[in-house]
Amino acid sequence: MTITLHSLTTGTFIPFLRNLSALLDKAAAQGHDGAALARIRLAPDMLPLSMQVRFVCDQARFGVERPSRRPARC
């Protein structure tokens, strides 16, 4: 079995992104306002949740794009 760079990177990022999506869906299902949730800071010295989510998504995107030298399909 050959392990490709694509399977290595996507196999790492997809479960994390699915878990993040499920957690955000749970928050929405409990009636949390999306705009208020995006502004919340998980700790005083952290960036808002919206930036934390963006960083996670960017890491996945760039983790696939850079080694392959091709844009990731979103």
Distance bins in CASP14 RR format, pairs under 12 A and 6 or more apart:
PFRMAT RR
TARGET T0000
AUTHOR 0000-0000-0000
RMODE 2
METHOD distances of the structure
MODEL  1
1 7 0 0 0 0 1 0 0 0 0 0 0
2 8 0 0 0 0 0 1 0 0 0 0 0
3 9 0 0 0 0 0 1 0 0 0 0 0
3 10 0 0 0 0 0 1 0 0 0 0 0
3 11 0 0 0 0 0 1 0 0 0 0 0
3 12 0 0 0 0 0 1 0 0 0 0 0
4 10 0 0 0 0 1 0 0 0 0 0 0
4 11 0 0 0 0 0 1 0 0 0 0 0
4 64 0 0 0 0 0 1 0 0 0 0 0
4 67 0 0 0 0 0 1 0 0 0 0 0
4 68 0 0 0 0 1 0 0 0 0 0 0
5 11 0 0 0 0 0 1 0 0 0 0 0
5 12 0 0 0 0 0 1 0 0 0 0 0
5 63 0 0 0 0 1 0 0 0 0 0 0
5 64 0 0 0 0 1 0 0 0 0 0 0
5 65 0 0 0 0 0 1 0 0 0 0 0
5 66 0 0 0 0 0 1 0 0 0 0 0
5 67 1 0 1 0 0 0 0 0 0 0 0
5 68 1 0 0 1 0 0 0 0 0 0 0
5 69 0 0 0 0 0 1 0 0 0 0 0
5 70 0 0 0 0 0 1 0 0 0 0 0
6 12 0 0 0 0 0 1 0 0 0 0 0
6 13 0 0 0 0 0 1 0 0 0 0 0
6 14 0 0 0 0 0 1 0 0 0 0 0
6 63 0 0 0 0 0 1 0 0 0 0 0
6 64 1 0 0 1 0 0 0 0 0 0 0
6 65 0 0 0 0 0 1 0 0 0 0 0
6 67 0 0 0 0 1 0 0 0 0 0 0
6 68 1 0 0 1 0 0 0 0 0 0 0
6 70 0 0 0 0 0 1 0 0 0 0 0
6 72 0 0 0 0 0 1 0 0 0 0 0
6 73 0 0 0 0 0 1 0 0 0 0 0
7 13 0 0 0 0 0 1 0 0 0 0 0
7 14 0 0 0 0 0 1 0 0 0 0 0
7 64 0 0 0 0 0 1 0 0 0 0 0
7 67 0 0 0 0 0 1 0 0 0 0 0
7 68 0 0 0 0 0 1 0 0 0 0 0
8 14 0 0 0 0 0 1 0 0 0 0 0
8 63 0 0 0 0 0 1 0 0 0 0 0
8 64 0 0 0 0 0 1 0 0 0 0 0
8 67 0 0 0 0 1 0 0 0 0 0 0
8 68 0 0 0 0 0 1 0 0 0 0 0
9 16 0 0 0 0 0 1 0 0 0 0 0
9 17 0 0 0 0 0 1 0 0 0 0 0
9 59 0 0 0 0 0 1 0 0 0 0 0
9 60 0 0 0 0 1 0 0 0 0 0 0
9 61 0 0 0 0 0 1 0 0 0 0 0
9 62 0 0 0 0 1 0 0 0 0 0 0
9 63 1 0 1 0 0 0 0 0 0 0 0
9 64 1 0 1 0 0 0 0 0 0 0 0
9 65 0 0 0 0 1 0 0 0 0 0 0
9 66 0 0 0 0 1 0 0 0 0 0 0
9 67 1 0 0 1 0 0 0 0 0 0 0
9 68 0 0 0 0 1 0 0 0 0 0 0
9 72 0 0 0 0 1 0 0 0 0 0 0
10 16 0 0 0 0 0 1 0 0 0 0 0
10 17 0 0 0 0 1 0 0 0 0 0 0
10 18 0 0 0 0 0 1 0 0 0 0 0
10 60 0 0 0 0 1 0 0 0 0 0 0
10 61 0 0 0 0 0 1 0 0 0 0 0
10 63 0 0 0 0 1 0 0 0 0 0 0
10 64 1 0 0 1 0 0 0 0 0 0 0
10 65 0 0 0 0 0 1 0 0 0 0 0
10 67 0 0 0 0 0 1 0 0 0 0 0
10 68 0 0 0 0 0 1 0 0 0 0 0
10 72 0 0 0 0 1 0 0 0 0 0 0
10 73 0 0 0 0 0 1 0 0 0 0 0
11 17 0 0 0 0 0 1 0 0 0 0 0
11 18 0 0 0 0 0 1 0 0 0 0 0
11 60 0 0 0 0 0 1 0 0 0 0 0
11 63 0 0 0 0 0 1 0 0 0 0 0
11 64 0 0 0 0 0 1 0 0 0 0 0
12 59 0 0 0 0 1 0 0 0 0 0 0
12 60 0 0 0 0 1 0 0 0 0 0 0
12 63 0 0 0 0 1 0 0 0 0 0 0
12 64 0 0 0 0 1 0 0 0 0 0 0
13 19 0 0 0 0 0 1 0 0 0 0 0
13 20 0 0 0 0 0 1 0 0 0 0 0
13 56 0 0 0 0 1 0 0 0 0 0 0
13 57 0 0 0 0 1 0 0 0 0 0 0
13 58 0 0 0 0 0 1 0 0 0 0 0
13 59 1 0 0 1 0 0 0 0 0 0 0
13 60 1 1 0 0 0 0 0 0 0 0 0
13 61 0 0 0 0 1 0 0 0 0 0 0
13 62 0 0 0 0 0 1 0 0 0 0 0
13 63 1 0 0 1 0 0 0 0 0 0 0
13 64 1 0 0 1 0 0 0 0 0 0 0
13 65 0 0 0 0 0 1 0 0 0 0 0
13 72 0 0 0 0 0 1 0 0 0 0 0
14 20 0 0 0 0 0 1 0 0 0 0 0
14 21 0 0 0 0 0 1 0 0 0 0 0
14 60 0 0 0 0 1 0 0 0 0 0 0
14 64 0 0 0 0 0 1 0 0 0 0 0
15 21 0 0 0 0 0 1 0 0 0 0 0
15 22 0 0 0 0 0 1 0 0 0 0 0
15 60 0 0 0 0 0 1 0 0 0 0 0
16 22 0 0 0 0 0 1 0 0 0 0 0
16 23 0 0 0 0 0 1 0 0 0 0 0
16 53 0 0 0 0 0 1 0 0 0 0 0
16 55 0 0 0 0 0 1 0 0 0 0 0
16 56 1 0 0 1 0 0 0 0 0 0 0
16 57 0 0 0 0 0 1 0 0 0 0 0
16 59 0 0 0 0 1 0 0 0 0 0 0
16 60 1 0 0 1 0 0 0 0 0 0 0
17 23 0 0 0 0 0 1 0 0 0 0 0
17 24 0 0 0 0 0 1 0 0 0 0 0
17 53 0 0 0 0 1 0 0 0 0 0 0
17 56 1 0 0 1 0 0 0 0 0 0 0
17 57 1 0 0 1 0 0 0 0 0 0 0
17 58 0 0 0 0 0 1 0 0 0 0 0
17 59 0 0 0 0 1 0 0 0 0 0 0
17 60 1 0 1 0 0 0 0 0 0 0 0
17 61 0 0 0 0 0 1 0 0 0 0 0
17 64 0 0 0 0 0 1 0 0 0 0 0
17 72 0 0 0 0 0 1 0 0 0 0 0
17 74 0 0 0 0 0 1 0 0 0 0 0
18 24 0 0 0 0 0 1 0 0 0 0 0
18 25 0 0 0 0 0 1 0 0 0 0 0
18 56 0 0 0 0 0 1 0 0 0 0 0
18 60 0 0 0 0 0 1 0 0 0 0 0
19 25 0 0 0 0 0 1 0 0 0 0 0
19 26 0 0 0 0 0 1 0 0 0 0 0
19 56 0 0 0 0 0 1 0 0 0 0 0
20 26 0 0 0 0 0 1 0 0 0 0 0
20 27 0 0 0 0 0 1 0 0 0 0 0
20 49 0 0 0 0 0 1 0 0 0 0 0
20 52 0 0 0 0 1 0 0 0 0 0 0
20 53 1 0 0 1 0 0 0 0 0 0 0
20 54 0 0 0 0 0 1 0 0 0 0 0
20 55 0 0 0 0 0 1 0 0 0 0 0
20 56 1 0 1 0 0 0 0 0 0 0 0
20 57 0 0 0 0 1 0 0 0 0 0 0
20 59 0 0 0 0 0 1 0 0 0 0 0
20 60 0 0 0 0 1 0 0 0 0 0 0
21 27 0 0 0 0 0 1 0 0 0 0 0
21 28 0 0 0 0 0 1 0 0 0 0 0
21 53 0 0 0 0 1 0 0 0 0 0 0
21 56 0 0 0 0 0 1 0 0 0 0 0
21 57 0 0 0 0 0 1 0 0 0 0 0
21 60 0 0 0 0 0 1 0 0 0 0 0
22 28 0 0 0 0 0 1 0 0 0 0 0
22 29 0 0 0 0 0 1 0 0 0 0 0
23 29 0 0 0 0 0 1 0 0 0 0 0
23 30 0 0 0 0 0 1 0 0 0 0 0
23 32 0 0 0 0 0 1 0 0 0 0 0
23 37 0 0 0 0 0 1 0 0 0 0 0
23 42 0 0 0 0 0 1 0 0 0 0 0
23 49 0 0 0 0 0 1 0 0 0 0 0
23 52 0 0 0 0 0 1 0 0 0 0 0
23 53 0 0 0 0 1 0 0 0 0 0 0
23 56 0 0 0 0 0 1 0 0 0 0 0
24 30 0 0 0 0 0 1 0 0 0 0 0
24 31 0 0 0 0 0 1 0 0 0 0 0
24 32 0 0 0 0 1 0 0 0 0 0 0
24 34 0 0 0 0 1 0 0 0 0 0 0
24 37 1 0 0 1 0 0 0 0 0 0 0
24 38 0 0 0 0 1 0 0 0 0 0 0
24 40 0 0 0 0 0 1 0 0 0 0 0
24 49 0 0 0 0 1 0 0 0 0 0 0
24 50 0 0 0 0 0 1 0 0 0 0 0
24 52 0 0 0 0 0 1 0 0 0 0 0
24 53 1 0 0 1 0 0 0 0 0 0 0
24 56 0 0 0 0 0 1 0 0 0 0 0
24 57 0 0 0 0 0 1 0 0 0 0 0
25 31 0 0 0 0 0 1 0 0 0 0 0
25 32 0 0 0 0 0 1 0 0 0 0 0
25 34 0 0 0 0 0 1 0 0 0 0 0
25 37 0 0 0 0 0 1 0 0 0 0 0
26 32 0 0 0 0 1 0 0 0 0 0 0
26 37 0 0 0 0 0 1 0 0 0 0 0
27 33 0 0 0 0 1 0 0 0 0 0 0
27 34 1 0 0 1 0 0 0 0 0 0 0
27 36 0 0 0 0 0 1 0 0 0 0 0
27 37 1 0 1 0 0 0 0 0 0 0 0
27 38 0 0 0 0 0 1 0 0 0 0 0
27 40 0 0 0 0 1 0 0 0 0 0 0
27 49 0 0 0 0 1 0 0 0 0 0 0
27 53 0 0 0 0 0 1 0 0 0 0 0
28 34 1 0 0 1 0 0 0 0 0 0 0
28 35 0 0 0 0 0 1 0 0 0 0 0
28 36 0 0 0 0 0 1 0 0 0 0 0
28 37 1 0 0 1 0 0 0 0 0 0 0
28 38 0 0 0 0 0 1 0 0 0 0 0
29 37 0 0 0 0 0 1 0 0 0 0 0
30 37 0 0 0 0 0 1 0 0 0 0 0
31 37 0 0 0 0 1 0 0 0 0 0 0
32 38 0 0 0 0 0 1 0 0 0 0 0
32 39 0 0 0 0 0 1 0 0 0 0 0
32 40 0 0 0 0 1 0 0 0 0 0 0
32 49 0 0 0 0 0 1 0 0 0 0 0
33 39 0 0 0 0 1 0 0 0 0 0 0
33 40 0 0 0 0 0 1 0 0 0 0 0
34 40 0 0 0 0 1 0 0 0 0 0 0
34 48 0 0 0 0 0 1 0 0 0 0 0
34 49 0 0 0 0 1 0 0 0 0 0 0
34 50 0 0 0 0 1 0 0 0 0 0 0
34 53 0 0 0 0 0 1 0 0 0 0 0
35 48 0 0 0 0 0 1 0 0 0 0 0
35 49 0 0 0 0 0 1 0 0 0 0 0
35 50 0 0 0 0 1 0 0 0 0 0 0
36 48 0 0 0 0 0 1 0 0 0 0 0
36 49 0 0 0 0 1 0 0 0 0 0 0
36 50 0 0 0 0 0 1 0 0 0 0 0
37 48 0 0 0 0 1 0 0 0 0 0 0
37 49 1 0 0 1 0 0 0 0 0 0 0
37 50 0 0 0 0 1 0 0 0 0 0 0
37 52 0 0 0 0 0 1 0 0 0 0 0
37 53 0 0 0 0 1 0 0 0 0 0 0
38 47 0 0 0 0 0 1 0 0 0 0 0
38 48 1 0 0 1 0 0 0 0 0 0 0
38 49 1 0 1 0 0 0 0 0 0 0 0
38 50 1 1 0 0 0 0 0 0 0 0 0
38 51 0 0 0 0 1 0 0 0 0 0 0
38 52 0 0 0 0 1 0 0 0 0 0 0
38 53 0 0 0 0 1 0 0 0 0 0 0
38 54 0 0 0 0 0 1 0 0 0 0 0
39 47 0 0 0 0 0 1 0 0 0 0 0
39 48 1 0 1 0 0 0 0 0 0 0 0
39 49 1 0 0 1 0 0 0 0 0 0 0
39 50 1 0 0 1 0 0 0 0 0 0 0
39 51 0 0 0 0 0 1 0 0 0 0 0
39 52 0 0 0 0 0 1 0 0 0 0 0
40 46 0 0 0 0 1 0 0 0 0 0 0
40 47 0 0 0 0 0 1 0 0 0 0 0
40 48 1 0 0 1 0 0 0 0 0 0 0
40 49 1 0 1 0 0 0 0 0 0 0 0
40 50 0 0 0 0 1 0 0 0 0 0 0
40 51 0 0 0 0 0 1 0 0 0 0 0
40 52 0 0 0 0 1 0 0 0 0 0 0
40 53 0 0 0 0 0 1 0 0 0 0 0
41 47 1 0 0 1 0 0 0 0 0 0 0
41 48 1 0 1 0 0 0 0 0 0 0 0
41 49 1 0 0 1 0 0 0 0 0 0 0
41 50 0 0 0 0 0 1 0 0 0 0 0
41 51 0 0 0 0 1 0 0 0 0 0 0
41 52 0 0 0 0 1 0 0 0 0 0 0
42 48 0 0 0 0 1 0 0 0 0 0 0
42 49 1 0 0 1 0 0 0 0 0 0 0
42 50 0 0 0 0 0 1 0 0 0 0 0
42 51 0 0 0 0 0 1 0 0 0 0 0
42 52 1 0 0 1 0 0 0 0 0 0 0
42 53 0 0 0 0 0 1 0 0 0 0 0
43 49 0 0 0 0 0 1 0 0 0 0 0
43 52 0 0 0 0 0 1 0 0 0 0 0
46 52 1 0 0 1 0 0 0 0 0 0 0
46 55 0 0 0 0 0 1 0 0 0 0 0
47 53 0 0 0 0 0 1 0 0 0 0 0
47 54 0 0 0 0 1 0 0 0 0 0 0
47 55 1 0 0 1 0 0 0 0 0 0 0
47 56 0 0 0 0 0 1 0 0 0 0 0
48 54 0 0 0 0 1 0 0 0 0 0 0
48 55 0 0 0 0 0 1 0 0 0 0 0
49 55 0 0 0 0 0 1 0 0 0 0 0
49 56 0 0 0 0 0 1 0 0 0 0 0
50 56 0 0 0 0 0 1 0 0 0 0 0
50 57 0 0 0 0 0 1 0 0 0 0 0
51 57 0 0 0 0 0 1 0 0 0 0 0
51 58 0 0 0 0 0 1 0 0 0 0 0
52 58 0 0 0 0 0 1 0 0 0 0 0
52 59 0 0 0 0 0 1 0 0 0 0 0
53 59 0 0 0 0 0 1 0 0 0 0 0
53 60 0 0 0 0 0 1 0 0 0 0 0
54 60 0 0 0 0 0 1 0 0 0 0 0
54 61 0 0 0 0 0 1 0 0 0 0 0
54 62 0 0 0 0 0 1 0 0 0 0 0
55 61 0 0 0 0 0 1 0 0 0 0 0
55 62 0 0 0 0 0 1 0 0 0 0 0
56 62 0 0 0 0 0 1 0 0 0 0 0
56 63 0 0 0 0 0 1 0 0 0 0 0
57 63 0 0 0 0 0 1 0 0 0 0 0
57 64 0 0 0 0 0 1 0 0 0 0 0
57 72 0 0 0 0 0 1 0 0 0 0 0
57 74 0 0 0 0 1 0 0 0 0 0 0
58 64 0 0 0 0 0 1 0 0 0 0 0
58 65 0 0 0 0 1 0 0 0 0 0 0
58 66 0 0 0 0 0 1 0 0 0 0 0
58 72 0 0 0 0 0 1 0 0 0 0 0
58 74 0 0 0 0 0 1 0 0 0 0 0
59 65 0 0 0 0 0 1 0 0 0 0 0
59 66 0 0 0 0 0 1 0 0 0 0 0
59 72 0 0 0 0 0 1 0 0 0 0 0
60 66 0 0 0 0 0 1 0 0 0 0 0
60 72 0 0 0 0 1 0 0 0 0 0 0
60 74 0 0 0 0 0 1 0 0 0 0 0
61 68 0 0 0 0 0 1 0 0 0 0 0
61 70 0 0 0 0 0 1 0 0 0 0 0
61 71 0 0 0 0 1 0 0 0 0 0 0
61 72 1 0 1 0 0 0 0 0 0 0 0
61 73 0 0 0 0 1 0 0 0 0 0 0
61 74 1 0 0 1 0 0 0 0 0 0 0
62 68 0 0 0 0 0 1 0 0 0 0 0
62 69 0 0 0 0 0 1 0 0 0 0 0
62 71 0 0 0 0 0 1 0 0 0 0 0
62 72 0 0 0 0 1 0 0 0 0 0 0
63 69 0 0 0 0 0 1 0 0 0 0 0
63 70 0 0 0 0 0 1 0 0 0 0 0
63 71 0 0 0 0 0 1 0 0 0 0 0
63 72 0 0 0 0 1 0 0 0 0 0 0
64 70 0 0 0 0 1 0 0 0 0 0 0
64 71 0 0 0 0 1 0 0 0 0 0 0
64 72 1 0 1 0 0 0 0 0 0 0 0
64 73 0 0 0 0 1 0 0 0 0 0 0
64 74 0 0 0 0 0 1 0 0 0 0 0
65 71 1 0 1 0 0 0 0 0 0 0 0
65 72 1 0 1 0 0 0 0 0 0 0 0
65 73 0 0 0 0 0 1 0 0 0 0 0
65 74 0 0 0 0 0 1 0 0 0 0 0
66 72 0 0 0 0 1 0 0 0 0 0 0
END
